[in-house]
Amino acid sequence: MKFEIITLFPDFFSLSLKQSLIGKAVEKQLFDIEIINLREFAFDKHQTVDETPYGGGGGMVLKVEPIDACLKSLGYHHKSENVKNDKEKIILTSAAGKQFCQPTAIEYSLCERLTIICGHYLGVDERILTLYDIDELSIGDYILTGGEPAAMVMIEAVGRLIPRVLGNFESALEDSYMDQIVGTPCYTRPSEYQGAEVPKELLSGDHKKIKKFRRSEAIKKCLTNRPDLLIDADLTEDEHKFVENKRNKI
């Protein structure tokens, strides 16, 4: 897997990509990350990559020419050329994009190459989306000053799913959103703290009972914090009844 990040602020990633699991994965060469300065593809001596928008209004727009030149240098083709590799994806971070979610991260983890364009300012000239097959994605319903934090979120979410990045991949399978609901509440030592005790089910040693308890607790938390996820969640008949009973008591 290779990540390519097209950005106006390469220094943003100089420290963050060296931290935690992502930093260790890069050291172990489990995947590669290349940072590309968009200004290197500007067409003037001032390295101009943005302009005021047609039609007036505030803000600046990233120009189409530098992004086009950058993507061409990376070997990507215009849609009109009918050259497509399903193992390669171009992503544009954008507040107007579709929601980036765990199923998307899983899909991207199967790719060989992800190229992320960090959106900035008012936005990006829309013509780049007509020239290339680009996934326009948002990490949430809020506005950031730039797409760099969003790119880092996507690399974290996708990178940890790549084989051998996690010491124990089973932990990823139990993450929030992996099975359409949030993760189960977690506990560790000590078993009692200031009167608060670890649920006895988790101390029982009965793996079947533990699995059932964790599932029910995850559904309870989901019902409290993210009830919207339960609308499409893959629940058993008993779990559906459990959810309805809980809702009726709220």
Contacts in CASP RR format, 6 or more apart in sequence:
PFRMAT RR
TARGET T0000
AUTHOR 0000-0000-0000
METHOD contacts of the structure
MODEL  1
MKFEIITLFPDFFSLSLKQSLIGKAVEKQLFDIEIINLREFAFDKHQTVD
ETPYGGGGGMVLKVEPIDACLKSLGYHHKSENVKNDKEKIILTSAAGKQF
CQPTAIEYSLCERLTIICGHYLGVDERILTLYDIDELSIGDYILTGGEPA
AMVMIEAVGRLIPRVLGNFESALEDSYMDQIVGTPCYTRPSEYQGAEVPK
ELLSGDHKKIKKFRRSEAIKKCLTNRPDLLIDADLTEDEHKFVENKRNKI
1 30 0 8 1.000
1 31 0 8 1.000
1 32 0 8 1.000
1 109 0 8 1.000
1 111 0 8 1.000
1 112 0 8 1.000
1 113 0 8 1.000
1 114 0 8 1.000
1 159 0 8 1.000
1 162 0 8 1.000
2 31 0 8 1.000
2 32 0 8 1.000
2 33 0 8 1.000
2 34 0 8 1.000
2 112 0 8 1.000
2 113 0 8 1.000
2 114 0 8 1.000
3 31 0 8 1.000
3 32 0 8 1.000
3 33 0 8 1.000
3 34 0 8 1.000
3 113 0 8 1.000
3 114 0 8 1.000
3 115 0 8 1.000
3 116 0 8 1.000
3 155 0 8 1.000
3 158 0 8 1.000
4 33 0 8 1.000
4 34 0 8 1.000
4 36 0 8 1.000
4 74 0 8 1.000
4 113 0 8 1.000
4 114 0 8 1.000
4 115 0 8 1.000
4 116 0 8 1.000
5 13 0 8 1.000
5 33 0 8 1.000
5 34 0 8 1.000
5 35 0 8 1.000
5 36 0 8 1.000
5 115 0 8 1.000
5 116 0 8 1.000
5 118 0 8 1.000
5 151 0 8 1.000
5 155 0 8 1.000
6 36 0 8 1.000
6 38 0 8 1.000
6 67 0 8 1.000
6 70 0 8 1.000
6 115 0 8 1.000
6 116 0 8 1.000
6 117 0 8 1.000
6 118 0 8 1.000
7 13 0 8 1.000
7 35 0 8 1.000
7 36 0 8 1.000
7 37 0 8 1.000
7 38 0 8 1.000
7 118 0 8 1.000
7 147 0 8 1.000
7 148 0 8 1.000
7 151 0 8 1.000
8 37 0 8 1.000
8 38 0 8 1.000
8 39 0 8 1.000
8 49 0 8 1.000
8 118 0 8 1.000
8 120 0 8 1.000
9 118 0 8 1.000
9 148 0 8 1.000
10 35 0 8 1.000
10 36 0 8 1.000
10 37 0 8 1.000
12 148 0 8 1.000
12 152 0 8 1.000
13 33 0 8 1.000
13 35 0 8 1.000
13 148 0 8 1.000
13 152 0 8 1.000
16 22 0 8 1.000
16 152 0 8 1.000
17 23 0 8 1.000
17 26 0 8 1.000
17 33 0 8 1.000
17 152 0 8 1.000
17 155 0 8 1.000
18 26 0 8 1.000
21 160 0 8 1.000
21 165 0 8 1.000
21 166 0 8 1.000
22 155 0 8 1.000
22 156 0 8 1.000
22 159 0 8 1.000
22 160 0 8 1.000
24 165 0 8 1.000
25 31 0 8 1.000
25 159 0 8 1.000
25 162 0 8 1.000
25 165 0 8 1.000
26 32 0 8 1.000
26 33 0 8 1.000
28 164 0 8 1.000
30 162 0 8 1.000
30 163 0 8 1.000
30 164 0 8 1.000
30 165 0 8 1.000
31 159 0 8 1.000
31 162 0 8 1.000
31 165 0 8 1.000
33 155 0 8 1.000
36 70 0 8 1.000
36 74 0 8 1.000
38 49 0 8 1.000
38 62 0 8 1.000
38 66 0 8 1.000
38 67 0 8 1.000
38 70 0 8 1.000
39 47 0 8 1.000
39 49 0 8 1.000
39 66 0 8 1.000
40 47 0 8 1.000
40 70 0 8 1.000
41 49 0 8 1.000
41 66 0 8 1.000
41 67 0 8 1.000
41 69 0 8 1.000
41 70 0 8 1.000
41 73 0 8 1.000
42 48 0 8 1.000
42 49 0 8 1.000
42 66 0 8 1.000
43 65 0 8 1.000
43 66 0 8 1.000
43 69 0 8 1.000
48 63 0 8 1.000
49 62 0 8 1.000
49 63 0 8 1.000
49 66 0 8 1.000
50 60 0 8 1.000
50 61 0 8 1.000
50 62 0 8 1.000
50 63 0 8 1.000
50 120 0 8 1.000
50 121 0 8 1.000
51 60 0 8 1.000
51 61 0 8 1.000
51 63 0 8 1.000
52 58 0 8 1.000
52 59 0 8 1.000
52 60 0 8 1.000
52 61 0 8 1.000
53 59 0 8 1.000
53 60 0 8 1.000
53 61 0 8 1.000
53 122 0 8 1.000
58 122 0 8 1.000
59 121 0 8 1.000
59 122 0 8 1.000
60 121 0 8 1.000
60 122 0 8 1.000
61 121 0 8 1.000
61 122 0 8 1.000
61 123 0 8 1.000
61 124 0 8 1.000
61 125 0 8 1.000
62 119 0 8 1.000
62 120 0 8 1.000
62 121 0 8 1.000
62 123 0 8 1.000
62 124 0 8 1.000
62 125 0 8 1.000
63 125 0 8 1.000
64 124 0 8 1.000
64 125 0 8 1.000
64 127 0 8 1.000
64 128 0 8 1.000
64 131 0 8 1.000
67 117 0 8 1.000
67 124 0 8 1.000
67 125 0 8 1.000
67 128 0 8 1.000
68 128 0 8 1.000
68 131 0 8 1.000
71 90 0 8 1.000
71 115 0 8 1.000
71 132 0 8 1.000
74 115 0 8 1.000
76 88 0 8 1.000
76 90 0 8 1.000
76 115 0 8 1.000
76 132 0 8 1.000
77 83 0 8 1.000
77 84 0 8 1.000
78 131 0 8 1.000
78 132 0 8 1.000
79 130 0 8 1.000
79 131 0 8 1.000
79 132 0 8 1.000
79 133 0 8 1.000
84 133 0 8 1.000
87 110 0 8 1.000
87 111 0 8 1.000
87 112 0 8 1.000
87 113 0 8 1.000
88 111 0 8 1.000
88 112 0 8 1.000
88 113 0 8 1.000
88 114 0 8 1.000
88 115 0 8 1.000
89 108 0 8 1.000
89 111 0 8 1.000
89 113 0 8 1.000
89 114 0 8 1.000
89 115 0 8 1.000
89 135 0 8 1.000
90 115 0 8 1.000
90 117 0 8 1.000
90 132 0 8 1.000
90 133 0 8 1.000
90 134 0 8 1.000
90 135 0 8 1.000
91 114 0 8 1.000
91 115 0 8 1.000
91 116 0 8 1.000
91 117 0 8 1.000
91 134 0 8 1.000
91 135 0 8 1.000
91 136 0 8 1.000
91 137 0 8 1.000
91 154 0 8 1.000
92 116 0 8 1.000
92 117 0 8 1.000
92 119 0 8 1.000
92 124 0 8 1.000
92 128 0 8 1.000
92 129 0 8 1.000
92 134 0 8 1.000
92 135 0 8 1.000
92 136 0 8 1.000
92 137 0 8 1.000
93 116 0 8 1.000
93 117 0 8 1.000
93 118 0 8 1.000
93 119 0 8 1.000
93 137 0 8 1.000
93 138 0 8 1.000
93 139 0 8 1.000
93 146 0 8 1.000
93 147 0 8 1.000
93 150 0 8 1.000
93 151 0 8 1.000
93 154 0 8 1.000
94 119 0 8 1.000
94 123 0 8 1.000
94 124 0 8 1.000
94 136 0 8 1.000
94 137 0 8 1.000
94 138 0 8 1.000
95 138 0 8 1.000
95 142 0 8 1.000
95 143 0 8 1.000
95 144 0 8 1.000
96 136 0 8 1.000
96 138 0 8 1.000
97 136 0 8 1.000
97 137 0 8 1.000
97 138 0 8 1.000
98 135 0 8 1.000
98 136 0 8 1.000
98 137 0 8 1.000
98 138 0 8 1.000
99 137 0 8 1.000
99 138 0 8 1.000
99 139 0 8 1.000
99 140 0 8 1.000
100 137 0 8 1.000
100 138 0 8 1.000
100 139 0 8 1.000
100 140 0 8 1.000
100 150 0 8 1.000
100 153 0 8 1.000
100 154 0 8 1.000
100 157 0 8 1.000
101 177 0 8 1.000
102 157 0 8 1.000
102 175 0 8 1.000
102 176 0 8 1.000
102 177 0 8 1.000
102 178 0 8 1.000
103 177 0 8 1.000
104 137 0 8 1.000
105 154 0 8 1.000
105 157 0 8 1.000
105 158 0 8 1.000
105 161 0 8 1.000
106 161 0 8 1.000
108 114 0 8 1.000
108 154 0 8 1.000
108 158 0 8 1.000
109 158 0 8 1.000
109 159 0 8 1.000
109 161 0 8 1.000
109 162 0 8 1.000
114 154 0 8 1.000
114 158 0 8 1.000
116 151 0 8 1.000
116 154 0 8 1.000
116 155 0 8 1.000
117 124 0 8 1.000
117 128 0 8 1.000
117 134 0 8 1.000
118 146 0 8 1.000
118 147 0 8 1.000
118 148 0 8 1.000
118 150 0 8 1.000
118 151 0 8 1.000
119 146 0 8 1.000
119 147 0 8 1.000
120 146 0 8 1.000
120 147 0 8 1.000
128 134 0 8 1.000
129 136 0 8 1.000
137 150 0 8 1.000
137 154 0 8 1.000
138 150 0 8 1.000
139 149 0 8 1.000
139 150 0 8 1.000
139 153 0 8 1.000
139 154 0 8 1.000
144 150 0 8 1.000
159 165 0 8 1.000
160 166 0 8 1.000
160 172 0 8 1.000
161 172 0 8 1.000
163 169 0 8 1.000
166 172 0 8 1.000
172 178 0 8 1.000
174 183 0 8 1.000
174 184 0 8 1.000
175 183 0 8 1.000
176 182 0 8 1.000
176 183 0 8 1.000
177 183 0 8 1.000
177 229 0 8 1.000
179 233 0 8 1.000
179 234 0 8 1.000
180 229 0 8 1.000
180 232 0 8 1.000
180 233 0 8 1.000
180 234 0 8 1.000
181 218 0 8 1.000
181 219 0 8 1.000
181 222 0 8 1.000
181 226 0 8 1.000
181 229 0 8 1.000
181 230 0 8 1.000
181 233 0 8 1.000
182 218 0 8 1.000
182 221 0 8 1.000
182 222 0 8 1.000
182 225 0 8 1.000
182 226 0 8 1.000
182 229 0 8 1.000
183 218 0 8 1.000
183 221 0 8 1.000
183 222 0 8 1.000
184 214 0 8 1.000
184 215 0 8 1.000
184 217 0 8 1.000
184 218 0 8 1.000
184 221 0 8 1.000
185 217 0 8 1.000
185 218 0 8 1.000
185 221 0 8 1.000
187 198 0 8 1.000
187 199 0 8 1.000
187 202 0 8 1.000
191 197 0 8 1.000
191 198 0 8 1.000
191 203 0 8 1.000
192 198 0 8 1.000
199 213 0 8 1.000
199 217 0 8 1.000
201 209 0 8 1.000
201 210 0 8 1.000
201 213 0 8 1.000
202 210 0 8 1.000
202 213 0 8 1.000
202 214 0 8 1.000
204 210 0 8 1.000
215 239 0 8 1.000
216 239 0 8 1.000
216 242 0 8 1.000
219 230 0 8 1.000
219 235 0 8 1.000
219 239 0 8 1.000
219 242 0 8 1.000
219 243 0 8 1.000
220 246 0 8 1.000
222 229 0 8 1.000
222 230 0 8 1.000
222 233 0 8 1.000
223 230 0 8 1.000
223 243 0 8 1.000
223 246 0 8 1.000
223 247 0 8 1.000
230 243 0 8 1.000
235 243 0 8 1.000
END
